[in-house]
């Protein structure tokens, strides 16, 4: 099962400069963060959803649909019943819950959109262009790559221990956590061993060769990037203005 | 170029806290363009030697290193691993740990970026490196979608692009199936053709036969160093180094012949010339066909959530007391099938019946008392701080009383011949850890034992010990199923071979006809053991050296 979200497809979004993609992600997050009126959020959420669909990200949404639904329902219910009250549903709470749920799902969708159209190497490249030290960007991207590897290892360990009669479904929370020790120990030790080998392999590929680094990836920013940059920039500005003017905000709690 | 590619003088290496040095006053000299294969039991110092050449020891793993190592004439003293990136490359057994990128091109470019190669030069270097390992046309592929052999060749390409004159490969084929092994060995031949100096650490004699030089290590010293034919042709030297001698060598030694040629056709010709004519008995012993089925698979199919059909319409009966080898290429469905035997996977079509009742819906821990499953990597299950706690884990999960747990632990440890009950599992040798993993599963008291590649990654003495352990358990009444790629393991131990191809059972029967069916073997990319192939050149099908030798009539002692 693939655990990365990148969908190789020749869409216009994929061809954007990595820095543009990163800027777009930042703009969407800022825009969704500053306002909390559901009607104002709606066009933003719709725009992110439309981009996600056009980038071929629907399979990713389908894979993570449970997360979307859980986040939305849980947020809505909690705020509706606990907005300045305890276990009493309020109208203000419902709207605040609705806006928070929409914002969280928009963050999620914007993140998935970014990972759908961006290779891990592009993320490192974009970070590098923005002045982040190479090793920091590389470690970040390596973490992405390792998630599926450790997920597989954890699955194998869990299976092996279940074959020895381990039952992680019985007992209270604390007992269950303790039952996970036979899973966690081999996974961690395996991870450390592999990390050690990876570090050796990195050194052998000249990671610390002492010579200046060169970069193969040549991302050229074109007219497409200018258009995209203006659009996402304008979006962020419009939402910040909506926030500053107060139209984007719900009435505060009395 | 004059001088040696690799020159090692008086190299000693002691890890902190170790009782004895990993390398002791080792000398080695290899000319440019040589293919040297380094062999020896685990703990002989093979990996340490490789790591001293690349400076991973002591730069990465601290150790007390003395002596002189020169690569292409230059001393490596005080150099960093990264500085040597264009001088010496090194590939590990664990190919997953050597790949960092999301496509093949990026992977090869990776090292070039770190060593300051101008971007304009990169496409040419990438193309050459990929062509050398036979991965041209794979440029856009995601490395996670490659087979094991392809991944290992990609790891080689990533180093090759740096144009090192020397390449060290530490057990590059151990984790591969026969197809992957053949691919990597072909790649080695191609690299040799390009003039690289290659140092290959290998357990498998097949890889050593083509070498210019073979070096046997034992306890950190070179105990033999010479042409492949000389070292591999000497059964005693092989035994001293803990190396499995070629079958030809053992046959010649048993028949009192000298200078065995390592090439099978030549060996057969020599045997014929010496008047050796094996006469197999008219009725060969067949595996005892017995008793009621323990596990039965009826029309079992398995389709993974991603749509991949791993098993298609498999009918199989496992009877009590059988010793079954489950074989096939990687991806043929062996592990998927094995995981149906103990309920780890449920069929998506058909059904699995255990002792007459359907397995579906029964809890795993209950099935575990009938069918034990030993995973390929013992480190996937060892977690306790002592051997006895490790083995007691299963019985305790069954809710047994302390006295009963103790009885199970004692019995299981006794069965695998492990007596250091207080030892920490993580400091044990790989072979011992593998036996401990078997004990941990045995302690649940299963009748059936399923083992996924129990000999992979072990040296020859450890492999023998593991297979002899399984033979004893089998004699004690256990039903054994092993997934394996190792021909002699099948030939010498299994009574029944089940070959899978593309999720279907392609062969199910005794080993001898299996090894006689050339079309079948070719389709499965499988080779018979050397003794069998040698026997077939002489008109019979023995399954082991012992059998072949026993079939040769005692010749009257040679004339004086």
Interface residues (C-beta under 8 A of the other chain):
Chain A: X1 X2 X4 X6 X119 X120 X121 X142 X145 X148 X149 X153 X156 X157 X159 X160 X161 X162 X163 X164 X165 X166 X167 X181 X182 X183 X185 X186 X189 X190 X193 X194 X197 X198 X199 X200 X201 X202 X203 X204 X205 X206 X207 X208 X209 X210 X211 X212 X213 X214 X215 X216 X218
Chain B: X54 X56 X59 X60 X80 X81 X82 X83 X85 X86 X89 X90 X92 X94 X96 X97 X98 X100 X101 X102 X103 X106 X109 X110 X111 X112 X113 X114 X115 X116 X117 X118 X119 X122 X144 X155 X158 X159 X162 X305 X306 X339 X342 X344 X363 X364 X365 X368 X369 X372 X373 X375 X377 X379 X380 X381 X382 X383 X384 X393 X394 X397 X398 X426 X440 X441 X444
